[in-house]
Amino acid sequence: MEFEHKISVLGSTGSIGTQTLAIAREYRGIGIEAMSANSNIELLEKQAREFRPQIVCVTNENKAKDLKIKLADTAVKVVSGKKGLNEAAVAGGAETVVTAVVGISGLEPTIEAIKAKKNIALANKETLVTGGHIVMRLARENEVQILPVDSEHSAIFQSLQGCSDRREIKNIFLTASGGPFFGKQRDDLKNITPAEALKHPNWNMGAKVTIDSSTLVNKGLEVIEAKWLFGTENIKVLIHRQSVVHSMVEFVDNGIIAQLGAPDMRLPIQYALTYPIRLPMKNNRLDFSKYSALTFEEPDVDTFYALRLAYNALKEGGIKPTLFNGADEAAVDLFMQGKLSYLGISEAIDKAMTSVKNVENPSVEDIFAADKAAREIVYNL
């Protein structure tokens, strides 16, 4: 099936980015106008030579100098830093920008892309967690689409096809695998190592997202993101160990529509790129004969109380979600270095959220100030 679409990929060397490029490799009509990475210039050089984008950005400025030398024999423009990332986000020709960078660094380039009338294939949940009130308003004003890439939000998006009135939504059910420590109590988690936390039972993701999945922080971020994407705070989390039902929508007549599929990110990535049409995909077929049961349970928010903190952040609004996210990024960094215990991640988030006074309707500057404050609190613990 022929399909033509030009995209930019911010975070092209990460898990979502490499899978996005694999889809572009499958469908040659998907052209790459720009791409970015933080520091993996070896892979970025290979990607640039294969897809020949107009522009590549390396946010690490020293690494950018090295890549510029490596790509001197090509017409690819190499830029760097935050300014370069914004330049890549607005690259001419791209209709959609895949935002797959990690953390709050995705907020500004997403805003710039929206202002440049680019549709957003959103894989950077921190963008809406910290600045949802700004991003969604700009998207409406510029008449661009925010197309979710996370499997859960894509599932909700797909389940809502044909629903023209969001008042028909009764509840959104976000499913979660429960991570590697499902069923354990707090005492069981005192001596967890990074290696243990990185052993996700179903998904192959980047390190930060995998750690967040184990603490249920990732699900908390997804709850806040879902509020902005779908316009409701009636969002419930269900532990679904099989990762087959990616999420569900319950309507006011008590009917429920769910999206099911193999635990594979390529489908939600591809649907965000090709919406509203669907293209064939190889090797991701769901075989129901391998599943004798599909189970659903309430999350344990006493053991994994970061999820409760996320709901608190959603309820309070303002900069509280930013504090939640920034504290987590710093805490995970310290945990990976062996400087903070596993249980200390949730404790650090709690400390940051209660230490900073809320700011209603924050500006971008307020958001980055809150992020900085949260990180400083955690690093000073």
SULTA-V942095 format. One record per residue. RES is the residue in one small letter. PSI is psi as a letter, one per 20 degrees, with the letter a starting at -180 (NA if undefined). OMEGA is omega in whole degrees, -180 to 180 (none if undefined). Layout:
res psi omega
RES PSI OMEGA
RES PSI OMEGA
This chain:
res psi omega
m p -180
e q 180
f p 180
e p -178
h p 179
k p -175
i r 167
s q -178
v o 177
l o -173
g l -172
s i -178
t i 179
g a -176
s g 180
i g -178
g g -179
t h 177
q h 175
t g 179
l h 176
a h 177
i g 177
a h 177
r h 180
e g -179
y n -173
r i 176
g i 176
i o -179
g q -179
i o -179
e h -179
a q 176
m r -179
s q 173
a r 177
n g -176
s i -177
n m -175
i i 178
e g 178
l h -179
l h 177
e g 179
k g 180
q g -179
a h 180
r h 179
e g -171
f i 176
r l 176
p r 174
q h -168
i q 171
v q 179
c p 169
v o -175
t h 173
n o -170
e h 177
n g 178
k h 179
a h 178
k g 179
d g -179
l h 179
k h 177
i g -178
k h -177
l j -177
a h -180
d j 180
t r 177
a j -177
v p 178
k p -179
v p 178
v r -174
s r 174
g a -180
k g 179
k g 179
g h 179
l g 176
n h 178
e g 178
a h -178
a h -177
v j -177
a p -179
g q 177
g h -179
a p 176
e h -178
t p 175
v p 175
v o -179
t n -176
a j 174
v q -177
v p 170
g a -176
i i 178
s i 179
g i -174
l g -174
e g 178
p h 176
t g 177
i g 180
e h 179
a g 179
i g 178
k h 178
a j 175
k k 177
k p 168
n q -177
i o 168
a o -164
l o 173
a i -179
n n -173
k h -179
e h 178
t g -180
l h 178
v g -176
t h -173
g k -176
g h -178
h h 179
i g -175
v g -177
m h 177
r g 179
l h 179
a g 177
r g -178
e h -177
n j 177
e l 176
v q -178
q p 170
i o -175
l o -173
p p 178
v h 175
d p -175
s h -178
e g -178
h h 173
s h 179
a g 178
i g 179
f g 179
q h 180
s h -179
l j 178
q p -177
g i 177
c o -176
s i -177
d o -176
r i 175
r i 177
e i -179
i p 176
k g 179
n q 168
i p 176
f o 176
l p 180
t q 180
a q -180
s h -175
g i 177
g a -175
p i -173
f k 179
f p 177
g i -180
k q 177
q r -176
r h 180
d h -180
d i -171
l j -175
k h -173
n k 180
i p 179
t r 176
p h -180
a g 179
e g -178
a h -179
l j -179
k m 180
h p -175
p h -171
n h -169
w q 174
n o -173
m r 175
g r -174
a g -177
k g -179
v h -179
t g 176
i g 179
d h 178
s h -178
s h 180
t i -171
l j 172
v g -179
n g 179
k h 176
g g 176
l h -179
e h 177
v g -180
i g 178
e g -178
a h 179
k g -178
w h -178
l h -169
f j 170
g k 177
t q 173
e j 177
n m -174
i p -178
k q 179
v p 175
l p 175
i p -178
h n -168
r h -174
q i -179
s l 178
v g 173
v o -171
h h 169
s r -174
m q 174
v p 174
e p -178
f r -174
v h 177
d j 178
n j 171
g q -179
i p 175
i p -179
a q 172
q p -178
l q 177
g r 176
a q 176
p m -171
d p -175
m i -174
r h -179
l g 179
p h 177
i g -177
q h -178
y h 177
a h -180
l h -172
t i -178
y p 14
p j 180
i r 177
r p 178
l q 179
p q 177
m q -178
k q 165
n k 174
n k -177
r p 178
l p 180
d o -177
f h -178
s i 180
k i -178
y o 179
s i 180
a q 171
l p -172
t q -179
f p -180
e q 174
e q 177
p q 176
d n -176
v i 172
d g 177
t g -178
f m -168
y i 172
a h 178
l h 176
r h 178
l h 178
a g 177
y h 176
n g 179
a g 178
l g -178
k g -177
e h 178
g b -179
g c 180
i j -177
k g 175
p h 177
t g 177
l g 178
f g -176
n g -177
g g 178
a g 179
d g -180
e g 179
a g -178
a g 178
v h 176
d g 180
l h 178
f g -180
m h 177
q i -178
g j -177
k i -180
l p 179
s r 178
y g 178
l h 180
g i 180
i g 180
s h 180
e h 179
a h 178
i g 179
d g -179
k g -179
a g -177
m h -178
t i -176
s i -175
v p 179
k q -177
n q 174
v o -180
e q 178
n l -174
p q 172
s r 176
v h 179
e g 178
d h -179
i g -179
f h 176
a g 178
a g 178
d g 179
k g -179
a g 180
a g -180
r g -179
e g 178
i g -178
v g -178
y h -180
n i -179
l NA none
